[in-house]
Amino acid sequence: MVKETFEIAEAEKKNGFVIEEKPVEKAPTFGKRHSQVLILFALVFLAYGIRVTLSVAIVAMTTPSASSNPNIPTYPDWNDKSIVLSAFFWGYIIPQIFAGWIAGQYGPKWFLVGSMTVCGGMCIVLPAMAALLGSLGVMVSRAIQGLCQGFIFPSVHCALSRWVPPEERSRLATLVYAAGPLGTVAGMLLTGVISASNLGWPTVFYLYGAGSIAWAAFSALFSANSPSSHPSISEAERYFIENSLGHTEDKPKPKTPWTAIWTSVPLWAILITHCGQNWGFWTLMTEIPTYMSKVMNFDIKANSALSALPYLVLWILSFFMSFASDALINRNILTLGHARKLFNSIGLVIPALALFFLGITPGDEPIRAVALLVVAVGFNSGVYCGFNVNHVDISPTHAGTLMGITNGISNIFGIVAPLMVQFIVTNETDATQWKIIFFLTAIIYVATSLVFNFFGSGEVQKWNDKPED
């Protein structure tokens, strides 16, 4: 990692202060900003694990032979699995805009602590709710989990806008958001192994519930809303971060320019692209295990491993993408905006091509299908250096609010996509019906990528620090 140097004396001169010469102090190569990023990494890792466990667990929950323990409860008569899978998003979309705004006003720390505590509790009670209320009980539990997790990404974006200097933004933001694919890999593998074992699928939810509550306790002790509120950050690192970002917590917070935000073309480009990304991402995330089971005929252990493989590749590729993006920007090979568009195109167009070829792959060629899924999901990592971090580029001050807007609206497609699969794929063993899903997703990926390329921006918008008139 590039070692940053910051001269306090020089920074204070730039701010109009007359001071005596001071020795140069270096912001540490590994500092408090990195420890905060690692706390956020653990958060996203757990959050995505909680999201995807049900995608694999529902196969075990509805298949009596899935576990080696005959006493594990199963519900083979459930015929609303896609609706159950979409229930998470019923709650998820509700708090997004409010969450981004309130995190910007009061800091993200305690909203993240509270939301993960409740989310963990609902994980722990999910098996009991399934036993008492059937699929409806699981839907209620998942909807509440979604409501809690609706605070996460707007708050994370808010935290990144306060802690991460621009020259480290692609790397550190990608590290945080790439925890999602890694959490997906761990969640799918863990769920598959445990569901097939004597412990059975309920143990998965107990483990993730306990992990979420443990994270909340750790974060309550060691996280901070901003550099200025961290009790042990060095003065050099604090000034390095705040000077790089061009703001401090001592400045009064500008009012949110709602009219300017809602009429911002670059924001609409992010929003439309976010909608396309979420359609494809959640279609594949929630339905790959079913596709592997019903079309490719893999058992629960092989299913979970092969379903997780694309997300492991996504996680690995995300680091190559992020370092390449920062290198192109920091060496002035590409402007920030052009770099965002390049990597966003890689993250959407290459997966679209893979999905097209997956759609014409026969059901008796599982190796080819898995390879194409790996390409479709793996190269999607490009979006972490594309639209996904672009909110912070165009408005560091209101990044949490912008993420709340785009994440809230775009995750409506997290509800619609599994329902569309339920509507189109009436026979889960029919590869021809799955072809429609893959072709539709490919078209959406390409169309939304073009929107971002034409209308996206890497420039800080004029309304970033300008209050509403």
C-alpha positions as CSV (number, residue, x, y, z in Angstrom):
1,M,0.0,0.0,0.0
2,V,1.2,3.5,-0.8
3,K,2.6,5.2,2.3
4,E,0.9,8.5,2.9
5,T,2.7,11.5,4.4
6,F,1.0,14.5,5.8
7,E,2.6,17.7,7.1
8,I,0.5,19.2,9.8
9,A,2.3,22.5,9.6
10,E,1.7,22.8,5.9
11,A,-2.0,21.9,6.2
12,E,-2.5,24.5,8.9
13,K,-0.8,27.1,6.7
14,K,-3.2,26.3,3.9
15,N,-6.1,26.9,6.3
16,G,-4.8,30.4,7.1
17,F,-3.0,29.8,10.4
18,V,0.4,31.2,11.2
19,I,2.4,28.7,13.2
20,E,5.9,27.8,14.1
21,E,7.7,25.1,12.0
22,K,6.9,21.6,13.2
23,P,8.6,18.3,12.3
24,V,6.9,16.3,9.7
25,E,4.5,13.7,11.1
26,K,3.4,10.7,9.0
27,A,-0.1,9.3,8.9
28,P,0.5,5.6,9.7
29,T,0.5,3.1,6.9
30,F,-2.0,1.1,8.9
31,G,-4.0,3.4,11.0
32,K,-7.4,3.8,12.7
33,R,-9.1,4.3,9.3
34,H,-8.0,0.8,8.4
35,S,-9.3,-0.7,11.7
36,Q,-12.7,1.0,11.1
37,V,-12.7,-0.4,7.6
38,L,-12.1,-3.9,9.0
39,I,-15.0,-3.5,11.4
40,L,-17.2,-2.6,8.4
41,F,-15.7,-5.6,6.5
42,A,-16.9,-7.9,9.3
43,L,-20.3,-6.3,9.3
44,V,-20.9,-6.7,5.6
45,F,-19.5,-10.3,5.8
46,L,-22.1,-11.2,8.4
47,A,-24.9,-9.3,6.7
48,Y,-24.5,-11.1,3.4
49,G,-24.1,-14.4,5.1
50,I,-27.5,-13.8,6.8
51,R,-29.0,-12.8,3.4
52,V,-27.9,-15.9,1.5
53,T,-28.2,-18.7,4.1
54,L,-31.9,-19.1,3.3
55,S,-31.1,-19.5,-0.5
56,V,-29.4,-22.8,0.4
57,A,-31.2,-23.6,3.6
58,I,-34.6,-23.5,1.9
59,V,-33.6,-26.6,-0.1
60,A,-32.8,-28.4,3.1
61,M,-36.0,-27.0,4.8
62,T,-38.2,-28.5,2.1
63,T,-36.3,-31.7,1.4
64,P,-36.8,-34.5,4.0
65,S,-33.7,-36.4,3.0
66,A,-31.3,-33.3,3.1
67,S,-30.0,-34.0,6.7
68,S,-28.5,-37.1,8.1
69,N,-30.6,-36.5,11.2
70,P,-34.2,-37.6,10.8
71,N,-35.3,-35.4,13.7
72,I,-34.6,-32.2,11.8
73,P,-37.9,-30.6,10.9
74,T,-38.7,-30.2,7.1
75,Y,-41.6,-28.7,5.3
76,P,-41.9,-30.4,1.8
77,D,-45.4,-29.0,1.3
78,W,-44.2,-25.4,0.9
79,N,-45.0,-24.2,-2.6
80,D,-44.1,-20.5,-2.1
81,K,-40.3,-20.7,-1.9
82,S,-39.6,-17.8,-4.2
83,I,-42.0,-15.6,-2.2
84,V,-40.2,-16.7,1.0
85,L,-36.8,-15.7,-0.6
86,S,-38.1,-12.3,-1.6
87,A,-39.5,-11.5,1.9
88,F,-36.1,-10.1,3.1
89,F,-36.5,-7.2,0.7
90,W,-40.0,-6.3,1.9
91,G,-38.4,-4.8,5.0
92,Y,-35.1,-3.9,3.4
93,I,-36.3,-1.2,1.1
94,I,-38.3,0.7,3.8
95,P,-35.6,2.6,5.8
96,Q,-33.0,3.3,3.1
97,I,-33.4,7.0,2.5
98,F,-34.2,7.8,6.1
99,A,-31.2,5.6,7.2
100,G,-28.8,7.5,4.9
101,W,-30.1,10.9,6.1
102,I,-30.1,10.1,9.8
103,A,-26.7,8.5,9.7
104,G,-25.4,11.7,8.1
105,Q,-26.9,13.8,10.8
106,Y,-26.0,11.7,13.9
107,G,-23.4,9.3,12.8
108,P,-23.7,5.7,11.7
109,K,-22.3,3.9,14.7
110,W,-25.3,3.3,16.9
111,F,-27.7,2.6,14.0
112,L,-25.4,-0.2,12.9
113,V,-25.1,-1.6,16.4
114,G,-28.8,-1.6,17.0
115,S,-29.8,-3.0,13.6
116,M,-27.4,-5.9,13.9
117,T,-28.5,-6.7,17.4
118,V,-32.2,-7.0,16.3
119,C,-31.2,-8.8,13.0
120,G,-29.2,-11.4,15.0
121,G,-32.2,-11.9,17.4
122,M,-34.5,-12.6,14.4
123,C,-32.0,-15.1,13.0
124,I,-32.1,-17.0,16.3
125,V,-35.9,-17.2,16.4
126,L,-36.4,-18.1,12.7
127,P,-36.5,-21.9,13.2
128,A,-39.1,-21.5,15.9
129,M,-41.2,-19.2,13.7
130,A,-41.0,-21.7,10.9
131,A,-42.3,-24.5,13.2
132,L,-45.1,-22.3,14.7
133,L,-46.3,-20.4,11.6
134,G,-44.8,-22.2,8.6
135,S,-43.6,-20.3,5.6
136,L,-45.4,-17.2,6.9
137,G,-43.3,-17.2,10.0
138,V,-40.1,-17.3,8.0
139,M,-41.4,-14.5,5.8
140,V,-42.0,-12.3,8.9
141,S,-38.6,-13.1,10.4
142,R,-36.9,-12.4,7.1
143,A,-38.8,-9.1,6.5
144,I,-37.7,-7.9,10.0
145,Q,-34.1,-8.9,9.2
146,G,-34.4,-6.9,6.0
147,L,-35.7,-3.9,7.8
148,C,-32.7,-4.0,10.1
149,Q,-30.2,-4.5,7.3
150,G,-31.8,-1.6,5.5
151,F,-29.7,0.7,7.7
152,I,-26.4,-1.0,6.8
153,F,-25.3,0.2,3.4
154,P,-26.4,3.8,3.8
155,S,-24.6,3.9,7.1
156,V,-21.6,2.1,5.7
157,H,-21.4,4.7,2.8
158,C,-21.7,7.5,5.4
159,A,-18.8,5.9,7.4
160,L,-16.6,5.5,4.3
161,S,-17.2,9.2,3.3
162,R,-15.9,10.2,6.7
163,W,-13.0,7.8,7.1
164,V,-11.5,7.0,3.6
165,P,-9.3,9.5,1.7
166,P,-10.0,9.7,-2.0
167,E,-6.7,8.2,-3.0
168,E,-7.6,5.0,-1.1
169,R,-11.2,5.0,-1.9
170,S,-11.3,2.2,-4.6
171,R,-9.2,-0.1,-2.5
172,L,-10.8,0.4,0.9
173,A,-14.4,0.7,-0.3
174,T,-13.9,-2.5,-2.3
175,L,-12.5,-4.2,0.7
176,V,-15.6,-3.4,2.6
177,Y,-18.1,-4.2,-0.1
178,A,-16.2,-7.3,-1.3
179,A,-16.9,-8.8,2.1
180,G,-20.4,-9.4,0.7
181,P,-19.2,-12.0,-1.8
182,L,-16.9,-13.5,0.8
183,G,-19.8,-13.7,3.2
184,T,-21.8,-15.3,0.5
185,V,-19.2,-17.9,-0.1
186,A,-18.9,-18.7,3.6
187,G,-22.7,-18.6,4.1
188,M,-23.4,-21.0,1.3
189,L,-20.7,-23.4,2.2
190,L,-21.5,-23.3,5.9
191,T,-25.2,-23.7,5.3
192,G,-24.7,-26.6,2.9
193,V,-22.4,-28.5,5.2
194,I,-24.4,-27.9,8.4
195,S,-27.8,-28.6,6.7
196,A,-26.5,-32.0,5.5
197,S,-25.0,-32.9,8.8
198,N,-26.6,-34.2,12.0
199,L,-26.9,-30.6,13.3
200,G,-29.4,-29.6,10.5
201,W,-30.4,-26.3,9.0
202,P,-31.6,-24.6,12.3
203,T,-28.0,-24.5,13.6
204,V,-27.1,-22.1,10.7
205,F,-29.5,-19.4,11.9
206,Y,-28.3,-19.8,15.5
207,L,-24.7,-19.3,14.5
208,Y,-25.4,-16.2,12.4
209,G,-27.6,-14.8,15.1
210,A,-24.9,-15.2,17.7
211,G,-22.3,-13.8,15.4
212,S,-24.4,-10.7,14.6
213,I,-24.9,-9.9,18.3
214,A,-21.2,-10.4,19.0
215,W,-20.3,-8.0,16.2
216,A,-22.7,-5.4,17.7
217,A,-21.0,-5.6,21.1
218,F,-17.5,-5.3,19.5
219,S,-18.5,-2.4,17.4
220,A,-20.1,-0.6,20.4
221,L,-16.7,-0.7,22.0
222,F,-14.3,0.0,19.2
223,S,-16.0,1.8,16.3
224,A,-16.3,5.6,15.9
225,N,-18.5,7.9,13.8
226,S,-15.6,9.9,12.4
227,P,-11.9,10.6,12.9
228,S,-12.7,13.6,15.2
229,S,-14.7,11.3,17.5
230,H,-12.2,8.5,17.7
231,P,-10.6,8.5,21.2
232,S,-7.1,7.3,20.2
233,I,-6.5,8.4,16.6
234,S,-3.2,10.3,16.1
235,E,-3.4,14.0,15.2
236,A,-1.4,13.3,12.0
237,E,-3.9,10.7,10.7
238,R,-6.9,12.7,11.7
239,Y,-5.6,15.8,9.8
240,F,-4.5,13.6,6.8
241,I,-8.0,12.1,6.5
242,E,-9.9,15.4,7.0
243,N,-7.6,17.4,4.7
244,S,-7.8,14.8,2.0
245,L,-11.6,14.8,2.2
246,G,-11.7,18.6,2.3
247,H,-13.9,18.8,5.4
248,T,-13.9,18.4,9.1
249,E,-16.5,17.5,11.7
250,D,-16.1,21.0,13.2
251,K,-17.8,22.6,10.1
252,P,-21.6,23.0,10.4
253,K,-23.5,20.3,8.4
254,P,-25.2,21.8,5.3
255,K,-28.8,21.2,4.9
256,T,-29.7,18.4,2.5
257,P,-30.4,19.9,-1.0
258,W,-33.3,17.5,-1.8
259,T,-34.4,19.3,-5.0
260,A,-30.8,19.3,-6.4
261,I,-30.4,15.7,-5.4
262,W,-33.5,14.4,-7.1
263,T,-32.8,16.4,-10.3
264,S,-29.2,15.3,-10.5
265,V,-28.5,13.5,-13.7
266,P,-25.4,11.6,-12.4
267,L,-27.5,10.4,-9.4
268,W,-30.1,9.1,-11.8
269,A,-27.4,7.3,-13.7
270,I,-26.2,5.6,-10.5
271,L,-29.8,4.8,-9.6
272,I,-30.7,3.1,-12.9
273,T,-27.4,1.2,-12.9
274,H,-28.0,0.1,-9.3
275,C,-31.5,-1.2,-10.3
276,G,-30.0,-3.3,-13.1
277,Q,-27.2,-4.6,-10.9
278,N,-29.6,-5.6,-8.2
279,W,-31.9,-7.4,-10.6
280,G,-29.1,-9.5,-11.9
281,F,-27.2,-10.0,-8.6
282,W,-30.3,-11.1,-6.6
283,T,-31.7,-13.2,-9.4
284,L,-28.5,-15.2,-9.4
285,M,-27.9,-15.1,-5.6
286,T,-31.3,-16.4,-4.7
287,E,-31.9,-18.8,-7.6
288,I,-28.5,-20.4,-8.4
289,P,-28.9,-23.1,-5.6
290,T,-32.3,-24.1,-7.1
291,Y,-30.9,-24.1,-10.6
292,M,-28.0,-26.3,-9.5
293,S,-30.3,-28.6,-7.7
294,K,-33.1,-29.0,-10.2
295,V,-31.4,-28.6,-13.6
296,M,-27.8,-29.7,-12.8
297,N,-29.0,-32.3,-10.3
298,F,-26.3,-31.6,-7.6
299,D,-26.9,-32.8,-4.1
300,I,-27.0,-30.3,-1.2
301,K,-23.3,-30.4,-0.4
302,A,-22.1,-30.1,-4.0
303,N,-24.9,-27.6,-4.6
304,S,-23.7,-25.3,-1.8
305,A,-20.0,-25.6,-2.9
306,L,-20.7,-24.9,-6.6
307,S,-23.2,-22.1,-5.8
308,A,-20.5,-20.5,-3.6
309,L,-17.7,-20.8,-6.2
310,P,-18.7,-17.8,-8.3
311,Y,-18.8,-15.6,-5.3
312,L,-15.3,-16.7,-4.2
313,V,-14.0,-15.7,-7.7
314,L,-15.9,-12.4,-7.4
315,W,-14.2,-11.7,-4.0
316,I,-10.7,-12.5,-5.4
317,L,-11.2,-10.5,-8.6
318,S,-12.5,-7.5,-6.6
319,F,-9.0,-6.9,-5.3
320,F,-7.4,-6.9,-8.7
321,M,-10.1,-4.6,-9.9
322,S,-9.7,-2.1,-7.0
323,F,-5.9,-1.9,-7.2
324,A,-6.1,-1.5,-11.0
325,S,-8.7,1.2,-10.6
326,D,-6.7,3.2,-8.0
327,A,-3.5,2.8,-10.1
328,L,-5.2,4.2,-13.2
329,I,-6.6,7.1,-11.3
330,N,-3.6,8.0,-9.1
331,R,-1.2,7.8,-12.1
332,N,-3.5,10.1,-14.1
333,I,-4.0,7.5,-16.8
334,L,-7.7,7.8,-16.5
335,T,-9.9,10.5,-14.9
336,L,-12.0,9.4,-11.9
337,G,-15.1,9.4,-14.0
338,H,-13.6,7.4,-16.9
339,A,-12.2,4.8,-14.5
340,R,-15.6,4.4,-12.8
341,K,-17.2,3.9,-16.3
342,L,-14.6,1.4,-17.4
343,F,-14.8,-0.9,-14.4
344,N,-18.6,-0.6,-14.3
345,S,-18.7,-1.8,-17.9
346,I,-16.4,-4.7,-17.1
347,G,-18.7,-5.5,-14.2
348,L,-21.9,-5.6,-16.3
349,V,-21.1,-6.3,-19.9
350,I,-18.9,-9.3,-19.4
351,P,-21.4,-11.0,-17.1
352,A,-24.1,-10.2,-19.7
353,L,-22.2,-12.1,-22.3
354,A,-21.7,-15.1,-19.9
355,L,-25.4,-15.2,-19.1
356,F,-26.2,-15.2,-22.9
357,F,-24.0,-18.2,-23.4
358,L,-25.4,-19.8,-20.2
359,G,-28.9,-19.5,-21.7
360,I,-27.9,-21.6,-24.7
361,T,-26.1,-24.2,-22.6
362,P,-27.9,-27.6,-22.5
363,G,-28.9,-29.0,-19.1
364,D,-26.6,-32.0,-19.6
365,E,-23.4,-29.8,-19.6
366,P,-23.0,-28.9,-15.9
367,I,-19.2,-28.0,-16.2
368,R,-19.8,-25.5,-18.9
369,A,-22.8,-24.0,-17.0
370,V,-20.8,-23.7,-13.8
371,A,-17.9,-22.1,-15.7
372,L,-20.2,-19.5,-17.2
373,L,-21.8,-18.8,-13.8
374,V,-18.3,-18.2,-12.4
375,V,-17.6,-15.6,-15.2
376,A,-21.0,-14.0,-14.8
377,V,-20.7,-13.5,-11.1
378,G,-16.9,-13.1,-10.8
379,F,-16.5,-10.2,-13.3
380,N,-19.4,-8.5,-11.7
381,S,-16.8,-7.4,-9.1
382,G,-16.0,-4.5,-11.5
383,V,-19.1,-2.6,-10.2
384,Y,-17.5,-2.1,-6.8
385,C,-15.1,0.3,-8.5
386,G,-17.9,1.6,-10.7
387,F,-21.3,2.9,-9.7
388,N,-21.2,1.3,-6.3
389,V,-18.7,3.9,-4.9
390,N,-19.7,6.7,-7.2
391,H,-22.1,8.2,-4.6
392,V,-19.0,9.2,-2.6
393,D,-17.4,10.7,-5.7
394,I,-20.2,13.0,-6.6
395,S,-21.2,14.1,-3.1
396,P,-19.0,13.1,-0.1
397,T,-21.2,15.2,2.2
398,H,-24.4,13.4,1.3
399,A,-23.0,10.0,0.3
400,G,-25.1,8.1,2.9
401,T,-28.3,9.8,1.7
402,L,-27.5,9.1,-1.9
403,M,-26.8,5.4,-1.1
404,G,-30.1,5.3,0.8
405,I,-32.0,6.6,-2.3
406,T,-30.4,4.3,-4.8
407,N,-30.1,1.2,-2.6
408,G,-33.7,1.6,-1.4
409,I,-35.3,2.0,-4.8
410,S,-33.0,-0.6,-6.5
411,N,-33.7,-3.3,-4.0
412,I,-37.4,-3.3,-5.1
413,F,-35.9,-5.5,-7.8
414,G,-34.7,-7.8,-5.1
415,I,-38.3,-8.4,-4.5
416,V,-39.4,-8.4,-8.1
417,A,-36.6,-10.7,-9.5
418,P,-37.4,-13.9,-7.4
419,L,-41.1,-13.3,-8.1
420,M,-40.4,-13.0,-11.8
421,V,-38.5,-16.3,-11.6
422,Q,-41.5,-17.9,-9.9
423,F,-43.8,-16.6,-12.6
424,I,-41.6,-17.7,-15.6
425,V,-40.0,-20.9,-14.3
426,T,-43.1,-23.0,-13.6
427,N,-41.1,-26.1,-14.0
428,E,-37.8,-25.9,-12.1
429,T,-36.2,-28.8,-14.1
430,D,-36.8,-27.1,-17.5
431,A,-33.6,-25.5,-18.8
432,T,-35.6,-23.7,-21.5
433,Q,-37.5,-21.7,-18.9
434,W,-34.3,-20.7,-17.1
435,K,-33.0,-19.5,-20.5
436,I,-35.6,-16.7,-20.4
437,I,-34.3,-15.6,-17.0
438,F,-30.7,-15.5,-18.2
439,F,-31.4,-13.6,-21.4
440,L,-33.6,-11.1,-19.6
441,T,-30.8,-10.4,-17.0
442,A,-28.2,-10.0,-19.8
443,I,-30.3,-7.4,-21.6
444,I,-30.8,-5.4,-18.3
445,Y,-27.1,-5.5,-17.5
446,V,-26.1,-4.1,-20.9
447,A,-28.8,-1.4,-21.0
448,T,-28.0,-0.1,-17.5
449,S,-24.3,-0.1,-18.2
450,L,-24.9,2.1,-21.2
451,V,-26.9,4.6,-19.1
452,F,-24.0,4.9,-16.6
453,N,-21.5,5.4,-19.4
454,F,-23.5,8.2,-21.0
455,F,-24.8,10.0,-17.9
456,G,-22.5,9.1,-15.0
457,S,-19.9,11.5,-13.6
458,G,-16.8,11.4,-11.4
459,E,-17.0,15.1,-10.4
460,V,-18.1,16.4,-7.1
461,Q,-21.5,18.1,-7.8
462,K,-22.1,21.8,-7.1
463,W,-24.8,21.0,-4.6
464,N,-22.5,18.9,-2.4
465,D,-21.9,21.8,0.1
466,K,-24.6,24.1,-1.0
467,P,-27.8,24.2,1.2
468,E,-31.2,24.3,-0.4
469,D,-32.3,27.8,-1.4
